[in-house]
């Protein structure tokens, strides 16, 4: 493999890994903040127990999320220096804003939250967890503004003298139409992940607590976990609806902005009117040979509807788009190689379907929770416990596939051209990687990251599993305050 | 002042924030096994940085992001050129974040010992590497006409660069010892104070040799003698105050010395941001490495508004956790073990 291929693999591995952790942090920080708010407002101890329980799981997750996020800030320079030179004037701004506005907020207030339980008043301490949650959501906004510019560059012009894209309007960059739909979509996905996490673990523990006490199935532990399950279900339902709405908006925007990505998502080889949505396709997707693709099960007109809002509108196929792109952006590279504008079909087609398909588990779990726990009921059913466990990893994977889809669907561009913007602002991935870095160096760094990430991932999983299976902590009665001035151990310490 | 110069200064400020703050985090990590002879004492040391280390590290991410936004060419050349050293630093920071967070999660001696080792190693490694990196910026590295780095790993490991590594190492060790003297009580404090008194003259000596070498061999201007002198006086005062046992002042003096060292490093480069050692014409400077005036204006507004806010709430964090930590503050481990009961 050449340095380019390796650099792409490395970016894919490190980014997907990072993005497994990030949605849980974003969604769960807000849910923990909601739990703690409920405790402060009602004084009901079950909320405090849930706050501490899910708070621990959040911290275990956040540590690895932050650690793997550090790489992202530097990887553009290390492996993608030519990309960085081309986009830095525009792309660097949201990245720097993310650090200034979001990372500081997140990290500083998380420290205050972890160690502040007995140092801050109840309300100030509550404010710190909200500041942390807001910081994590803000960071998603800025990084998506940066990424959206790669999907749909706006607010910039090409400077032939410097050979790079230069920013002309920061507000256009920050209010990019692509950002405005990607941000709510990703946030909704984060809440689906966190809702499934809280709901799934809540169900698992509710069933366990109910069984542990057969004479009193609706014991206080079971009822507490029932609350968590129902909170998770509400979040899943709202997030699921938001995902559908924003995903639909995204598809329509993609049809205008990156039509070839839309066609790849569908495996749509030739232009069709109306275009169907296929659930199963055979043929040589892996060989990226569109001519062999056969759709087996189709929903007539759905792709037309997803793309345009009309059931019988024409949707351009890959072959037509290939010609259009070649005409507009060049048929060959400077070396005379023919440019393939069609993204990898196997990856785009299936990642798009897996994104949607895997998210359905959360919907099933949410509906099951609403039904089983209706009218203050608890459950001891094995199938329910198993459904909860089975559903847990699904939205994580769905979110990862969504990310893989949007990034792989952008290929062969690292900065995709904006059809209604400047025709000079685009960059082939091929020309973005660091020419001064050797393939050997990239292999070494990729191997290093992969090994380190794998080892840390094992610890992450073991700790999550151990802490989840331990359940919510019992809150000790407040210590005797008679010797107030004497040294009391900290309520939280490393 | 032109915006490119403003941003040159802002990036120096961000690095100063990083080195002053994470400098003592690293120092605490390196000294943890020396000031803490048992688990509880090690936890005392670790908990002095517990609430703040993560926020401190964001100064690095901000310096990186700001360099990308304000000087994309610098960002691109530096991080692709310093590829392997940066990789080592990143791996250290990744492992370190998990080590600090996961160490106390399982109550098992083997588990703790392994993470302790990780905490110690991942504090030593970046402490040395940052000095190597900055010394290479001062010394310059070979760049071609397209500003691409054309050296290799060994280009970066010159004696001057390695001595630079020794400077940050000893500086952070001293900084950490002074911080621990300020933030702990009891036996840990006693050990930290003794260490600070012994380490301060070492960092003064190593830094003085390196700084004078830098000034004589690589600085283009005479005014950088001033920050050099300030740094020397700062380190001498840090030693003096340590001997007197006034560690608050010693910490301030050490912080001033670190800031002055950053001024010396950036001042000796200016107006270059990445001097080319082979041909001065290939150097990256504030003009040919920078973003447009528009981008710099936007970022100036953002930084001008946010940095004071950040300083306020980070400062508040230090105020909230101002109390010294001692063995009596450390709760019993009530954390879990992997083996089920």
Interface residues (C-beta under 8 A of the other chain):
Chain A: X59 X60 X62 X63 X64 X66 X67 X68 X70 X71 X73 X74 X76 X77 X78 X79 X81 X82 X84 X85 X87 X88 X89 X90 X91 X92 X93 X95 X96 X97 X98 X99 X100 X101 X103 X104 X105 X107 X108 X109 X110 X111 X112 X114 X115 X116 X119 X120 X164 X166 X167 X168 X170 X434 X435 X436 X437 X441 X444 X445 X448 X449 X452 X456 X459 X460 X462 X463 X466 X467 X470 X487 X488 X489 X490 X491 X492 X493 X494
Chain B: X43 X46 X47 X50 X51 X52 X53 X54 X55 X57 X58 X60 X61 X62 X64 X65 X66 X68 X69 X70 X71 X72 X73 X75 X76 X77 X78 X79 X80 X81 X83 X84 X86 X87 X90 X91 X93 X94 X95 X96 X97 X98 X100 X101 X102 X103 X104 X105 X106 X148 X149 X150 X291 X292 X294 X295 X298 X299 X302 X303 X306 X307 X310 X313 X314 X317 X320 X321 X325 X326 X328 X329 X330 X331 X332 X336 X338
